Amino acid sequence: MRRTFGLIALIAALGTASAPLAQQQPQQDQRDNYIQNDGIRREQPPAESVPAKAYAKGVEALRAKRYKEAVKTLARVTDEAPDRPAAWRLLGVAYSGEQRWAAARRAYKRALYLAPDDVISHAGLGAALVALNDPKAQAQADWLRAKAEACRDACPEAPLLKALERSGPFAGPPSSS
């Protein structure tokens, strides 16, 4: 069941991976705060590298299921451009491919910090939480269900939401709150 859900999330993530990375504006204050306060990485990224090329290389590694290479490449992208939710989301997918669930959870949380309404990041975080036997996974399932009900067929994420409703850890009746 987890593998099916993971494949759905991976396909969806790769489908949206081609979103232009260069369109998002860097925010120096957020970057400085990230470098000082985040527990994942603290060193300054090298200034001469190009995040867009590394991002494309990471996407290619994911498509080829070379998760270790994808993690290395996408981690470099998140070092260089920590304000890009797509890079964090794909890093979460790469960690999930390696079944490094705690690292995937951190990457998806960062993606959601930057893009709170990202369906794929919510689904990925939910999958990581399920793999970690974390009861907070239900909150992700509830969020996805609420988004699907509010969206119906009107939003671009509707097909993905329907697929998530039918499979994976989010299938089944909603929890009673």
C-alpha positions in Angstrom: 0.0 0.0 0.0 2.8 2.4 0.9 4.6 1.6 -2.4 1.5 2.3 -4.4 1.0 5.7 -2.7 4.7 6.5 -3.1 4.6 5.8 -6.8 1.6 8.1 -7.1 3.4 10.8 -5.3 6.5 10.3 -7.3 4.6 10.5 -10.6 2.8 13.6 -9.5 5.9 15.2 -8.3 7.8 14.5 -11.5 4.8 15.8 -13.5 5.0 19.1 -11.7 8.8 19.1 -11.5 9.1 21.1 -14.7 7.6 24.2 -13.1 10.1 27.0 -13.8 12.5 27.2 -11.0 13.8 30.6 -12.2 10.3 32.2 -11.8 10.5 32.1 -8.0 12.1 35.2 -6.4 14.9 34.5 -3.9 14.3 36.1 -0.5 17.6 36.9 1.2 16.1 37.3 4.7 14.4 33.9 4.6 17.6 32.4 3.2 19.7 33.9 6.1 17.1 32.6 8.6 17.2 29.2 7.1 21.0 29.0 7.2 21.1 30.1 10.8 18.2 28.2 12.2 17.5 25.0 10.2 18.8 21.8 11.6 19.4 20.1 8.2 22.2 22.2 6.7 24.1 25.2 8.0 26.9 25.8 5.6 26.8 28.5 2.8 26.3 27.0 -0.7 29.0 27.7 -3.3 28.1 30.9 -5.2 29.4 29.7 -8.6 26.9 26.8 -9.0 23.6 27.1 -11.0 20.5 25.7 -9.1 18.5 25.2 -12.3 21.0 22.8 -13.8 21.3 20.8 -10.6 17.5 20.8 -10.3 17.2 19.3 -13.8 19.9 16.7 -12.9 18.0 15.8 -9.8 14.7 15.4 -11.7 16.5 13.1 -14.2 18.0 11.0 -11.4 14.5 10.6 -9.8 13.0 9.5 -13.2 15.8 6.9 -13.4 15.2 5.9 -9.8 18.7 6.8 -8.8 17.6 8.0 -5.4 21.0 8.4 -3.8 22.2 10.7 -6.7 18.9 12.6 -6.6 19.3 13.2 -2.8 22.8 14.5 -3.3 21.9 16.7 -6.2 18.6 18.1 -4.8 20.2 18.7 -1.4 22.7 20.9 -3.2 19.8 22.7 -4.9 18.1 23.3 -1.5 21.4 24.6 -0.1 21.7 27.1 -3.0 18.1 28.1 -3.2 16.4 27.3 0.1 13.3 29.3 -0.9 12.2 26.9 -3.6 9.3 24.6 -2.5 9.6 22.4 -5.6 13.2 21.5 -4.8 12.3 20.6 -1.2 9.3 18.5 -2.4 11.5 16.6 -4.8 14.1 16.1 -2.1 11.4 14.6 0.0 10.5 12.3 -2.9 14.2 11.3 -3.2 14.5 10.5 0.5 11.2 8.5 0.3 12.7 6.5 -2.5 15.6 5.6 -0.2 13.1 5.0 2.6 14.8 7.6 4.7 11.5 8.7 6.2 12.7 11.1 8.9 14.6 13.0 6.3 11.7 12.9 3.9 9.4 14.3 6.6 11.8 17.3 7.2 12.0 18.0 3.5 8.2 17.9 3.0 7.7 20.1 6.1 10.1 22.7 4.6 8.2 22.5 1.3 4.9 23.0 3.1 6.4 25.9 5.1 7.1 27.6 1.7 4.0 26.5 -0.1 1.3 25.6 2.5 -1.3 24.5 -0.1 0.9 22.1 -2.1 -1.1 18.8 -2.4 1.9 16.7 -3.3 3.9 17.9 -0.3 0.9 17.1 2.0 0.6 13.6 0.4 4.4 13.0 0.7 4.4 14.2 4.3 1.5 11.9 5.1 3.3 9.0 3.6 6.5 9.7 5.5 4.4 10.0 8.8 2.6 6.7 8.0 6.0 5.0 7.5 7.2 6.5 10.8 4.0 5.3 12.6 3.3 8.9 13.5 -0.3 9.6 14.5 0.0 13.1 12.8 -0.4 11.3 9.5 -4.2 11.4 10.0 -4.0 15.2 9.9 -2.5 15.0 6.4 -5.2 12.6 5.3 -7.9 14.9 6.7 -6.3 17.9 4.9 -6.2 16.0 1.6 -9.8 14.9 2.1 -11.0 18.4 2.9 -9.1 19.8 -0.2 -10.7 17.1 -2.4 -14.2 18.0 -1.1 -13.6 21.7 -1.6 -12.0 21.3 -5.0 -14.1 18.5 -6.6 -13.4 18.8 -10.3 -12.7 22.6 -10.3 -9.0 22.7 -9.4 -5.9 21.5 -11.3 -5.1 19.0 -8.5 -8.4 17.2 -8.8 -7.1 14.1 -10.7 -4.3 13.7 -8.2 -6.7 14.2 -5.2 -9.0 11.5 -6.6 -6.1 9.1 -7.1 -5.0 9.7 -3.5 -8.5 9.1 -2.2 -8.7 5.7 -4.0 -5.3 4.4 -2.9 -2.6 4.6 -0.3 -2.9 5.4 3.3 -5.5 8.0 2.7 -8.2 5.7 1.4 -11.0 4.9 3.7 -13.5 6.8 5.8 -12.6 10.2 7.3 -11.6 10.3 10.9 -14.1 11.7 13.5 -12.9 15.0 14.8 
